[in-house]
Amino acid sequence: MRPEERPGPRPDPWSRAELSPAEFQRLAAFIQGHCAIRMPPGKRVMVESRLRRRLRALGLGTFREYLAVVFDPAQGPAEQVHLVDAVSTNKTDFFREPEHFDVLVRRALPELARGAGAGIGRPLAVWSAGCSTGEEPYTLAMVLSAVAEGLPGFRFFVLATDISTSVLERASRAVYEHDRIEPIPQALRKKYLLKSRDPARRIVRVAPEVRQQVRFRRLNFMDADFGLREKMDVIFCRNVMIYFDRPTQEGLIRRFCHHLVPGGYLFIGHSETVNGMDVPLEPVVPTVYRTLS
């Protein structure tokens, strides 16, 4: 066979699958009802692109067949987990919005220790709500581990939750590319990160003494019961509520307040606000709030 007669690469049949506006609207309504994530029409191309991987994994040729699986009573619940994983946006960094960690250490911890015995009489309970691939909860665990080194007897744990099973799996491995750790102060890198034994692999892993302070769980903010056994002293929920409409945001914050100790702290993202909401919070500094005692 001459070179010009050789067959080219075989076309990917799934690349031609198209998500119709009606099919998108049905998925968008389900996603918003299931986990409150808004899917405006401008997201259709993004959703189509991401869900083509699910068509390939399931061996389906059209989105019509895919929707039949999603809404099938038997197969649906399992596939709905993959659907939410596919459409979730997971952007995070170590030490994102670093001033929050200064407020945590310099103001929140002393007040919570005095008022509720948190960290001294009992473990300090911190919740990273919407933890993505783990950078936020491990940042919290590193910061609090450094506090514990200078304060004998200080105890804490970090609960880290997300709706996406795939990001929770990555977070639990605690392995990161070297460029991801740039925001971490050098002193904390030396203490709490382990380099690969293979110098050619530019990866690090969070040290065991930090990993053991973090508990990962799947949690949907729309679930009727968060299933938390203890009240939280601090909740970090940053840059998550921007995907929800205003009534959903207000309802979620009320539920957070219910799960905080009196005088507990809520940290939200810099593009988020509770202004105008009927919630039992008082401002501490911008984007940091305290529950009314």
N, C-alpha and C positions, 0 to 999 in steps of 0.2 A: 504494500500500500504506500502510495506517495504521501509525503507530509501534508500536502494540501487536501488529501482525501481523508485524513484522520478525523474521527468524530471529535467535536469540541466537548467541553464539560456538560454533563447532563443537567438540564434545568431543574431547579428545586421546585417541585409541584406546589409546595406550601407558600412559596413567594407570591403566587398568583391569587391566593385566597383573599377575599375582600369582606370586610365587616360592613354590612349595610347600615344606613342610619337607624332603621327600625331595630335591628339586632343590637346595635350599640346602645340605643335608648333602653332596651330591656336589661342589658347588662348594667348600665349606669344606674338604673333604678334599684336593681338588686344590690349593687355595691354600696350605694348611699344608705339603703335600708339596713344592710347587714353590718356595716362598719362606719357609716357616716361620712365616708370620703366622697366629696363632690366630684362628679365627672361631667363637666360641661362639654358641649359639642366639639370644642377645639381639641379635646383629648382623644378624639376617635382614632386618628392616625397612630398615636402613641399606643393606645390599647390594642389596635389591630396588629401592630408590629410585635408587641410583647407576647400576645396570645398565639401568634403563629408558632411559637416554640411548643405551646401546649398541643396544637394540632399535630405537629410533627411527633411529639412524644406519645400521643394517643393513636396515631395513624389515621387521623381524620382528614378529609379533603376539603371540608367547608365549615364556615362558622355556624351554619344552620345545624350541622351535625354536632358541633361543639356545644351549642346552647341546649341541645337535647340531652347531652350528658350532664351539663351544669344543673339543669332543672329536673333531672331524673331522681325520683325518691331514693333509689338504691345507690346510684353512683354519685349523685350530686354533692352530698356533704363532703366527701373526700376531695372531689375536684374543686369545690368552692375554696378550700384552703389554698390550692395551687393558684386559683384565679386571683385571690387577694394578694398572694405573694407576688404575682406577676405585675399587678397594677400599683402596688405600694411604691412610694418614693422614699428612698432611704439615704439621706444625706446627713452626714455627721462628721465630727472631727474630735480629736483629743483637745481638751482645754478650750472648747468652743465657748465664746463669750466669757473670757477668763475672769472678769471682775466678779462673776457670780461665785466663784470659788473663794475669793477674798471675803465676800459677804458671809458665806457659809462659815468660814473659819473664824473670822474676827467678830462677827455679831451673833449669828444664829447658834453656833455651838455653845458659847458661854451662857446665852439666855436659856437655851433648852436644858442645859445642865443644871442651872439654878432653879428653873421652874418645874421641870419634870424629871430631873435626875437622869436625863438622857446621856448615855455614854459612860456614866459613873455608877449610878445605882442599878442601871439596866443597860442593855445594848442600845445604842442610837440606831433608829430604824430609818433608812433612806430609800426612797423609791425612785428609780429612773424609769419613768413612764413613757414608752416609745423609745426604747433603747437602741434600736437599729442594730448595727454590727458591733456594738459593745464599747465604742470609744468613750461615751459618756459615763457608764457605770464604772469602767476601769479607771477613768480620771478621778471619779469620786473616791474609789477605793484606794488609789494612790495618795490622794490628798489626806484622807482620813488615816491611812496607815502612817503617814508622816506625823500627823497629830499624835497618834498613839505612841510613837517612839519617844516623844517628849512628855508624855503624860501617862505614867504607869497606871494600869488598871482601866484605861479607856477602851471601851468595846463598841463595836458597830457591826452592822451588816447592810448590804445594798441589795434590794430587790430590783431586778431588771426585767421589764416586760415589753413585749411587742406582739403585734398581731401576725407578723410574718414568721413562719417557721424557718424559712431559708436564712434570714438574717440572724435568727437566734442560734441556728446551728453554727454559723460562722463566728458569732460572738463567743460562743462557748469554747471554741478552739483557741481563742485569744492569740492568734497569730496575725501579724501585720507586716506589710511591706515597709521598708525602712523610711520611705518618704512620708508615710502616714504619721510618724512619730515626731516630726519636726517641731510641732507646738509644745511638746513636753519639755519642761525645764531639765537641763543637763543633770542636775543633782538627782532628780526623780528617775531619769533614764538609767543612771548607774545603779540605783538601788533596786528598781522594780522591773527592769526589762532584761531578758536573756537573749543574747545573740545566737544565731545558728552556728553550729560547729563547723559548718562548711562556709568558709569566707566568701565563696562565690555566690552564695544565696543571701541576698540583702533582705533578710526577714528577722523579726524579733518575736519573742513570745512573752506575754505578761508572766511575771514570777508567780510561783505557786502560792506564796503567802498573800498575794493580792487576789488571785483568782478564787481562793477559797472563801473570800469575804463576799462574793457576788453570787446570788441565786437567780437563775434565769427561768422565766415562765412565759408561756403564751397567754396573752390576755387581750380580749376585744373590749374596748371602752364601751361598746353598746350592750355588753352582757348585763343582765339584770343584777348579777351579784359578782363583784370583783373577786370574791373568795379570799379576802385578806383576813388572816386570823388576828393580827395585831394592828393597832393604830400606828400611823407613820408620824415621825417627827419632821421629816423633810420630804417634799415631793419636787422632783425636777420633771417638768413636762414642757419641753421647749421646742418650738417650731413644729409642733404636731397639730395644734388646733387650727392652724391656718388653712387646713384642708376641710374644716367643718363649717357649717353655717352658724350664724350667731346664736340661735336658740340651742343648738347642740353644744356649742362652746359653754354657754351659761349653765346648762344642765350638768355638763361634765365637771365644771369647776365646783358646783355645789356638792357633787359626789366626792370630789377630792377633799373638800372641806370636812365632809362627814368622816373621812378616813384619816384626818389629821388630828393629832392631840391638840388641846387648847394651847394657843400660842405657837402652833406648828407653822412651818414655812413652806410657801409655794413659789417656785421659780419658773417663769415662763419665758418664751423667746422675745427678742427685742422687736419683732414685728407683730406681737400679740399684746392685748390689753384686756383688763377687766372693767375699764371705765364704762359707766352706765349700766353695769350688771347688778342685779340684786343678789349679792353674795356676801357672806360674813367674813370679809377680809379687810385689813387695813394696809395701806402701802408702807413699805419700809424704804426702799429706793426704787427707781424705775425698774419694772418687770420683776420685782421681788415683793411678796405679800406675806402677811402674817394673819393667821386666824384669830378672830376675836376671842379672848379668854372668857 
